Amino acid sequence: METAGEVAERIRTGQVTSREVTEALLARIAEDTQVNAVVEVRAEHALAAADRADVLLAERGGAVGPLHGVPVTVKDCFNVAGMRTTWGNPEFAEYVADRDAVVVERLQRAGAIVVGKTNVHTMLADFGQTANEVYGRTSNPADLDRTPGGSSGGAAAALAADLTYLEYGSDLVGSIRLPAAYCGVYGLKPTNGLVPLRGFEIPGTPYLPTELPNLSTIGPLARSAADLRTALRATAGPEAPYSYTLCPPRHDRLQDYRVGVVTDHPAAPVSSEVGDALSDTIDRLARSGAKIVNNWPDGVDANEQAEEFGRQVELFFALHGDPDADGRLTAADVRDLDRRRMQARARWQQYFEDVDVFLCPTSFTVAFPHGSTTIDGQPYETQVFWIAHASLTGHPALSMPIGHTPAGLPVGAQVIGPWHEDDTAITFAELLAG
């Protein structure tokens, strides 16, 4: 399967036209009857945009955007003018957006063609599965009897099934990273606040910027770390007028990285399949010459931070209109919760003064059967443990594929990077993938 960057290069160099690529992708989407990842398309619009891209390329002779002519999809929680935004909720099944989300505008400015939308769990309310009454259930391309994860399960499954070249999703409780791990693709939760959220709101709800604590983050999913970087460069930064440049990576050679590692924890004991793949990856890192730093950062109690994240999620929903939250949290509670979140961030930032990235599991397990309520003997919520720490602090974190089980199921690892040094995590993953 090609990456978005590879397709863009073939288009730029005249090996293929955007029209041909877009037609082929739309055909694959139309033929899919099992994965059910791409749930809505705008074929005529996409083909017209591809034709315009080919004309523009001929006029400019290659001086085009980094995603020029590349067909992409976005999660069905982002507004795309003229398309439905359902959030998987029958109540919004006929809601049609009248303007694009910021991320959609910026992807298109980089030359991408948004051909359709991918499936979500109802109201994005499940981090482990993707199903709703509007579009039905999405399956994992590696094993149709298993989940692709949630709530960006359609996004990750579409990439794994060769139904898109690049995706954009959202991550509150691991909703980018968990599906990426279960489907064997790359997924980035950027530094919190790095990518504007306008156009990512419940249908019919006016968008109002907020400076209240916001754990929800939006970011790209892709088939390569390089594509994550391309997408982030195209979409990051404050709303216009803006100028933003990613902070350069700390190193450009794998052997120069100082890598913190943790491979297991009693609160979320990893399966042997995940543990073996992660151990092999760490052995390869050590052979490369990278410095391995074992254990959690000083002052970080992993159990305590995972529990704190749960409290922060409760605060998030209280601050964003949960009617059941009224009266549960006082002003003192909000103050104390924010203080603890900032203390956790400070501990990790101090750690990143001496360590470049932190490597750990994305999930304790691989993709599990549809409808599971327990997984490998563990409670369903155990999936949250490994993604909780970067979610709590807002640090950039990505999931990358590191292998497969004997049954062919993907295994993912998580790379957490320093605050606003997203490209350090991305570059490390790129170098590690070789």
C-alpha positions in Angstrom: 0.0 0.0 0.0 1.3 3.4 -0.9 1.7 6.3 1.4 0.2 9.7 0.7 3.7 11.1 0.2 4.5 8.4 -2.4 1.2 9.1 -4.3 1.9 12.8 -4.2 5.3 12.3 -5.7 4.0 10.1 -8.5 1.4 12.7 -9.3 3.9 15.5 -9.2 6.3 13.7 -11.5 3.6 12.7 -14.0 3.7 9.0 -13.4 0.0 9.1 -12.7 -2.8 11.7 -12.7 -4.8 12.7 -9.7 -7.9 11.7 -11.7 -6.6 8.2 -12.1 -5.7 7.9 -8.4 -9.0 9.2 -7.3 -11.0 7.0 -9.7 -9.1 3.9 -8.4 -9.7 4.8 -4.8 -13.4 5.5 -5.3 -13.7 2.1 -7.0 -12.1 0.4 -4.1 -14.4 2.1 -1.7 -17.5 1.1 -3.7 -16.3 -2.5 -3.8 -15.9 -2.8 -0.1 -18.7 -4.8 1.5 -16.9 -6.0 4.6 -14.8 -3.4 6.4 -17.4 -0.6 6.2 -14.8 2.1 7.0 -15.6 4.8 4.5 -19.3 5.5 5.0 -20.0 8.5 2.7 -18.3 9.8 -0.4 -18.8 12.7 -2.8 -17.5 11.2 -6.0 -18.5 13.9 -8.5 -17.0 16.6 -6.4 -13.8 14.6 -5.8 -13.3 13.8 -9.5 -13.9 17.4 -10.5 -11.3 18.5 -7.9 -8.9 15.9 -9.3 -9.3 17.3 -12.8 -8.6 20.8 -11.5 -5.5 19.4 -9.7 -4.2 17.9 -12.9 -4.7 21.2 -14.8 -3.0 23.2 -12.0 -0.1 20.8 -12.0 0.4 21.3 -15.7 0.3 25.1 -15.3 2.7 25.2 -12.4 5.1 22.5 -13.4 5.4 20.8 -10.0 5.2 23.9 -7.8 2.2 22.6 -5.8 1.3 21.6 -2.3 2.7 18.6 -0.5 -0.5 16.7 -0.8 -1.4 17.9 -4.3 -4.0 15.7 -6.0 -4.0 13.1 -3.2 -7.5 11.7 -2.2 -8.0 11.6 1.5 -10.8 11.1 4.0 -11.8 12.6 7.4 -13.6 11.2 10.4 -17.3 11.8 10.5 -17.1 14.4 13.2 -15.5 17.1 11.1 -17.6 19.5 9.0 -17.1 19.3 5.3 -19.3 21.8 3.4 -22.1 20.0 1.6 -21.6 16.7 3.4 -23.4 15.2 6.3 -21.8 15.3 9.8 -23.6 12.6 11.8 -21.3 11.7 14.7 -22.9 8.3 14.2 -26.1 9.6 15.8 -29.5 9.1 14.0 -30.5 12.5 15.4 -28.0 14.1 13.1 -28.3 11.8 10.2 -29.5 14.6 7.8 -27.3 17.4 9.2 -25.3 19.0 6.3 -22.4 21.3 7.1 -22.3 24.7 5.4 -18.6 25.3 5.8 -15.4 23.3 6.2 -13.6 22.6 9.5 -10.2 24.3 9.8 -8.4 21.0 9.3 -10.4 20.3 6.1 -9.6 23.8 4.8 -5.9 23.3 5.5 -5.7 19.8 4.0 -7.3 21.2 0.8 -4.9 24.1 0.8 -2.1 21.6 0.8 -3.6 20.0 -2.3 -5.5 17.1 -0.8 -8.9 16.1 -2.2 -11.4 15.1 0.5 -13.4 12.3 -1.1 -15.4 11.1 1.9 -15.9 10.4 5.6 -15.0 7.5 7.8 -17.2 5.8 10.4 -17.2 6.6 14.2 -18.7 5.2 17.3 -22.0 6.9 18.3 -21.1 10.3 19.6 -17.4 9.2 19.7 -18.3 7.5 23.0 -16.2 4.3 22.7 -12.4 4.1 22.5 -12.4 0.3 21.7 -15.2 -0.2 19.1 -16.8 1.6 16.1 -20.5 1.1 15.5 -23.6 3.2 15.3 -27.2 3.1 14.1 -26.6 5.3 11.1 -23.8 3.4 9.3 -23.5 0.2 11.2 -20.3 -1.5 12.4 -16.7 -1.2 11.1 -14.5 -4.2 11.1 -10.7 -4.7 11.4 -9.2 -5.5 7.9 -6.8 -7.9 9.6 -9.7 -10.0 11.0 -13.2 -9.1 10.2 -14.4 -10.7 13.4 -12.4 -8.1 15.4 -12.7 -4.5 16.3 -10.7 -1.7 14.6 -10.8 0.2 17.8 -12.7 3.5 18.4 -13.9 6.0 18.1 -11.7 6.7 15.0 -12.0 3.0 14.0 -13.2 3.9 10.5 -10.2 6.1 10.0 -7.7 3.5 10.9 -9.5 0.7 9.1 -9.8 2.7 5.9 -6.0 3.2 5.9 -5.3 -0.5 6.6 -7.8 -1.6 3.9 -6.3 0.7 1.3 -9.5 2.8 1.1 -7.8 6.1 1.7 -4.3 7.6 1.7 -4.5 9.9 4.7 -7.0 10.5 7.5 -7.8 12.9 10.2 -9.3 11.8 13.5 -9.8 12.9 17.1 -8.4 11.7 20.4 -9.8 12.3 23.9 -9.4 8.8 25.4 -7.0 7.3 22.9 -9.4 7.5 19.9 -6.5 8.0 17.4 -3.8 5.8 19.0 -5.9 2.7 19.9 -7.4 2.2 16.4 -4.0 2.9 14.9 -2.5 0.2 17.0 -5.3 -2.3 16.4 -5.2 -1.8 12.6 -1.4 -1.5 12.1 -1.1 2.1 11.0 0.3 5.3 12.4 -1.7 7.8 14.4 -0.7 11.0 16.1 -2.2 12.8 19.0 -0.5 16.2 18.7 0.4 18.5 21.5 -2.9 19.6 22.9 -4.2 22.8 21.3 -1.7 22.6 18.3 -4.4 22.0 15.7 -7.5 24.2 15.8 -10.8 22.6 16.7 -13.2 24.8 14.8 -15.5 22.6 12.7 -15.1 19.7 15.2 -18.3 20.2 17.2 -21.6 18.5 17.7 -23.9 19.3 14.8 -25.9 22.5 15.3 -23.7 23.7 18.2 -22.2 27.1 17.5 -18.4 27.0 17.7 -17.0 29.1 20.6 -13.3 29.0 21.3 -12.6 28.2 25.0 -9.6 28.6 27.3 -11.0 26.0 29.7 -9.0 22.7 30.0 -9.6 20.8 26.8 -8.2 17.3 26.7 -9.7 16.6 23.2 -7.1 16.8 20.4 -7.3 16.2 16.7 -4.6 14.7 14.5 -3.7 12.6 11.5 -3.6 8.9 10.9 -1.4 7.6 8.0 0.6 4.7 6.7 4.0 6.3 7.5 5.5 8.6 10.1 6.5 10.9 7.2 2.8 11.3 6.3 2.0 12.3 9.8 4.6 15.1 9.6 3.3 16.3 6.2 -0.3 16.4 7.6 0.7 18.1 10.8 2.7 20.8 8.9 -0.3 21.4 6.8 -2.8 21.7 9.7 -1.0 22.9 12.8 -1.0 26.4 14.2 -3.5 29.0 15.3 -6.3 30.1 13.1 -5.5 32.7 10.4 -3.8 35.1 10.4 -1.2 32.6 11.5 2.3 31.5 10.9 3.6 28.3 12.4 6.6 26.1 12.0 7.1 22.7 13.7 10.0 22.6 16.1 12.7 20.6 14.5 13.5 17.1 15.8 16.2 16.8 18.4 18.1 14.2 16.4 18.2 12.8 12.9 20.0 9.6 13.7 18.4 6.8 15.7 21.6 6.2 17.7 21.6 9.7 19.0 18.2 9.3 20.8 17.8 8.8 24.5 14.8 6.6 24.9 12.8 5.9 28.0 11.1 2.6 28.0 8.5 0.7 30.0 7.1 -2.6 28.7 4.6 -3.7 31.3 2.6 -2.7 34.4 0.4 -4.6 36.8 -2.5 -2.3 36.2 -2.5 -3.2 32.5 -0.4 -6.4 32.0 0.5 -6.7 28.4 -0.2 -9.9 26.5 2.7 -12.0 25.5 2.2 -11.0 21.8 2.4 -7.3 22.6 5.3 -7.8 25.1 7.4 -9.9 22.7 7.0 -7.4 19.9 7.9 -4.5 22.2 10.9 -6.3 23.6 12.2 -7.1 20.1 11.8 -3.4 19.2 13.8 -2.3 22.3 16.5 -4.9 21.5 16.8 -3.4 18.0 17.0 0.1 19.5 19.8 -1.0 21.8 21.7 -2.5 18.8 21.4 0.8 16.9 23.3 2.5 19.6 20.4 4.5 21.1 20.6 5.0 24.9 17.9 3.0 26.7 16.6 4.5 30.0 14.4 2.1 31.9 11.4 2.9 34.1 8.9 5.7 34.5 10.0 9.3 35.0 11.0 10.3 38.5 8.0 11.5 40.4 5.5 9.8 38.1 3.2 7.2 39.7 1.7 5.5 36.7 -1.4 4.3 38.7 -2.0 7.7 40.2 -1.7 9.5 36.8 -4.1 7.0 35.1 -6.6 7.5 37.9 -6.1 11.3 37.6 -6.8 11.2 33.9 -10.2 9.6 34.7 -11.0 12.6 37.0 -9.9 15.0 34.3 -12.2 13.4 31.8 -15.1 13.9 34.2 -14.1 17.6 34.4 -13.9 17.8 30.6 -17.4 16.7 30.2 -18.6 18.9 33.1 -17.0 22.0 31.4 -18.4 21.0 28.0 -22.1 20.8 28.9 -22.7 17.4 30.6 -26.0 18.0 32.3 -25.4 15.1 34.8 -22.2 16.9 36.0 -24.1 19.8 37.6 -23.3 20.0 41.3 -20.6 17.3 41.3 -17.7 19.7 41.0 -17.0 22.9 42.9 -14.7 25.7 41.9 -12.2 24.3 44.4 -12.4 20.9 42.6 -11.7 22.6 39.2 -8.8 24.5 40.6 -7.3 21.4 42.2 -7.8 19.3 39.1 -6.1 21.9 36.9 -3.2 22.1 39.3 -2.6 18.4 39.4 -2.7 18.3 35.6 -0.1 21.0 35.4 2.0 19.3 38.0 1.9 16.1 35.9 3.0 18.0 32.8 5.9 19.6 34.6 7.2 16.2 35.9 7.2 14.8 32.3 8.8 18.0 30.9 11.6 17.7 33.5 12.1 14.1 32.4 12.3 15.2 28.8 15.2 17.5 29.6 17.4 14.3 29.8 15.3 11.9 27.7 14.1 12.5 24.1 11.2 10.2 23.8 9.3 7.6 25.9 8.4 4.2 24.4 5.7 2.0 25.8 2.7 -0.1 24.7 -0.2 1.7 23.0 -2.5 -1.0 24.4 -2.0 -4.1 26.6 -3.6 -6.2 23.8 -4.2 -6.6 20.1 -7.5 -6.1 18.4 -10.2 -8.1 20.2 -13.5 -9.6 19.0 -16.5 -7.4 18.3 -18.7 -6.8 21.3 -16.2 -7.8 23.9 -16.8 -6.5 27.4 -13.7 -8.0 28.9 -10.4 -8.5 27.1 -7.8 -11.2 27.9 -9.4 -11.4 31.3 -9.0 -7.7 32.0 -11.8 -5.1 32.3 -12.6 -3.3 29.1 -11.4 0.0 30.6 -7.8 -1.4 30.9 -7.3 -0.2 27.3 -7.1 3.4 28.7 -4.1 2.8 31.0 -1.3 3.2 28.5 -2.7 6.1 26.6 -3.8 8.0 29.8 -0.4 9.6 30.6 0.1 11.7 27.4 -3.7 12.4 27.4 -3.4 13.8 31.0 -0.4 16.0 30.3 -1.2 17.0 26.7 2.2 15.8 25.4 2.4 14.6 21.7 2.0 10.8 21.4 1.8 8.6 18.4 1.1 4.9 17.9 3.3 3.1 15.3 3.1 -0.5 14.1 6.0 -2.7 15.4 4.9 -6.2 14.1 2.2 -8.8 13.9 1.1 -11.8 16.0 1.4 -15.3 14.5 -2.2 -14.9 13.6 -1.5 -11.7 11.6 -2.9 -9.2 14.0 -1.0 -5.9 14.2 0.9 -4.8 17.3 1.5 -1.1 18.1 3.8 0.8 20.3 3.4 4.3 21.6 6.0 7.1 21.4 5.5 10.1 23.7 7.5 13.2 22.9 8.3 16.5 24.7 5.7 19.3 24.8 5.4 21.0 21.4 8.2 18.8 20.0 5.9 16.7 17.9 8.5 16.2 15.2 10.9 14.6 17.7 8.4 11.8 18.3 7.5 11.6 14.6 11.2 11.5 13.5 12.0 8.9 16.1 9.2 6.7 14.8 10.3 7.2 11.2 13.9 6.2 12.0 12.8 3.2 14.1 10.7 2.0 11.3 13.7 2.1 9.1 
